[in-house]
Amino acid sequence: MLRLNRRAFNLSLLATGAAALATPALTVRASAARPVLIASLLGENKPETKVWRKIRDLVDAALPGRFAFNIVPNAALGGEKDVNVGLRLGAIQGSLSTLSALSAWAPESQLFDMPFLFRDADHVRATVISKPGNALKVKLEGEGFIIGDYVNYGARHLLAKEPLTRPGDVAGKRLRVIQSPLHATLWESFGAVPVGLPITETYNALATGVVDGMDLTKSAYAGFKLYEVVPDVIETGHIWASGAIVFARTFWNGLAAEEQDVLRNAAIEGARYFNALIAADEVASVETAKAGGATIHVAEDRAQWIAGARKVWARYADKVGGMEAIEAARVMR
């Protein structure tokens, strides 16, 4: 409990300090504008940060001078788990989050992490805007998170120091996993040893041999320069990394209805913008990674990859509404 309180205290100090250190234009209007501290895990040129500049501009155009956005990139406010805790505490007002990370508060979100369930980005979108996605919004609001809209980070692929193209190749390998039990279960089904680590600790863990590989989207792979330590990309596309534009409920509840409408509409337009950026950024990221020494491999024995992954469906069915919910998502159009 002491650790949590200290983190909350530090985040509160950071929120106060960040507002004070805003750009001169924002400082001038600080007395009238409501401070909005935004956390981004990646750099200024990545979609995770660009989307918040887009949302800021849309909000400023609709409500001039009402809000003072301070967008903090490069995981300066902590990794994804810490940022989500900060959102719940109200020390951070907005961020993106993977649904994987939000599963700690809403296990139902793991439906969108089911391996080999989704065909493509359109399939993912059809599912998040249907009944399961709407129910998840309600559940997360009860946990302190307001979902502006859902986003798609792209498919996750296996990254390693050697071409682990077949399911049997990962047996005994130590693989960094996102801090979600479902992701650990997936790699355990292939005989790997999952190691839960925040993304901010991953580069060093790979460089020092603490872990042998991991999985991630191509955009984030290049964004974190992981091609320097895991140069082999195996195109498994096993999980589509769904996420959300998230606001802190404590912040949201303090807004007028008009302000909520503007932020919600900005988030919806921002989500479309983000998804388009990710698609383009993935292409550019592959070229960046290749220039940095990465090699792209086709995953072999795909039927065996799928067979192993379906064990996860059975194990997690009761957490996401049963096998009928999984099957309904599988055939969603």
WOKA-V327518 format. One record per helix or strand of 3 or more residues. SS is the DSSP state (alpha for helix, beta for strand). FROM is the first residue (numbers start at 1). LEN is the number of residues. If there is no record, write none. Layout:
BEGIN
((SS;FROM;LEN) (SS;FROM;LEN))
END
This chain:
BEGIN
((alpha;2;19) (alpha;24;5) (beta;34;6) (alpha;47;16) (beta;67;6) (alpha;80;10) (beta;94;5) (alpha;99;4) (alpha;107;7) (alpha;121;8) (alpha;131;12) (beta;145;16) (alpha;167;4) (beta;174;4) (alpha;181;8) (beta;193;4) (alpha;199;9) (beta;213;5) (alpha;218;6) (alpha;226;3) (beta;232;17) (alpha;249;5) (alpha;257;35) (beta;295;4) (alpha;302;18) (alpha;323;8))
END
